[in-house]
Amino acid sequence: MRFLALFCVVAAGLYAAEWKQLFNGKDLTGWKMVGPGRFVVENGELKTEGGMGLLFYEREKFANATLRVVFRTTEGHGNSGVIIRLPEPPKDPWYGVHNGYEVQIESSGDEWHCTGAIYSISKATARPQTSGSGWNTMDIVLKGPKTTVFVNGQKVNEYVEGQEVPPRKAWYEPVRGPRPETGYIGLQNHDAKSTVFFREVSIKKN
């Protein structure tokens, strides 16, 4: 009986640590789009098209989890972002910027606006992303009020809710203020000139 109980505990732990695929590689089941932009599925990948938009996973909020996004751009300045800590389903494409946090994908900005930065809130400390149109893996670890970002296995950012942040400089930069520990996640479609591909969006509860 003791062995059986131990086996059950171990099995439960392994099950809890499994990656759950949020994008099935076929269609947008579980996802909802807001804004004029759109995502299409081509060759098992999500592709951004059109203008500004936000595709969010509407089935579940997440906390104390690792979100993995595997992406590539077609050019060095391909713009997009991963939205985290959304308190409620977004009403418009800018809702995620001002009410959640945007973990930046676009690579050509300064340290506050480049891959792995929490856009204009917390700067990236390294730039390990691949050049050109290669694939990159971004892991975003949500643990209570702390957000830690890894790009291709290298830690590039750590932000704790409430720490000092720079002043807001433009209307399109996020409104400052607290974000929840539990929230929805999404993918940003930035503009018609930026094309970004995603081949994996998965989550593992910590």
HELIX and SHEET records of a PDB file:
HELIX    1   1 ARG A    2  ALA A   16  1                                  15    
HELIX    2   2 TYR A   95  ASN A   99  1                                   5    
SHEET    1   A 4 LYS A  20  GLN A  21  0                                        
SHEET    2   A 4 VAL A 196  LYS A 205 -1                                        
SHEET    3   A 4 GLU A  45  GLU A  49 -1                                        
SHEET    4   A 4 ARG A  38  GLU A  42 -1                                        
SHEET    1   B 6 LYS A  20  GLN A  21  0                                        
SHEET    2   B 6 VAL A 196  LYS A 205 -1                                        
SHEET    3   B 6 ALA A  65  THR A  73 -1                                        
SHEET    4   B 6 ASN A 136  LYS A 143 -1                                        
SHEET    5   B 6 LYS A 146  VAL A 151 -1                                        
SHEET    6   B 6 GLN A 154  VAL A 160 -1                                        
SHEET    1   C 5 TRP A  31  VAL A  34  0                                        
SHEET    2   C 5 GLY A  53  TYR A  57 -1                                        
SHEET    3   C 5 TYR A 184  ASN A 189 -1                                        
SHEET    4   C 5 SER A  80  LEU A  86 -1                                        
SHEET    5   C 5 TYR A 101  GLN A 104 -1                                        
END                                                                             
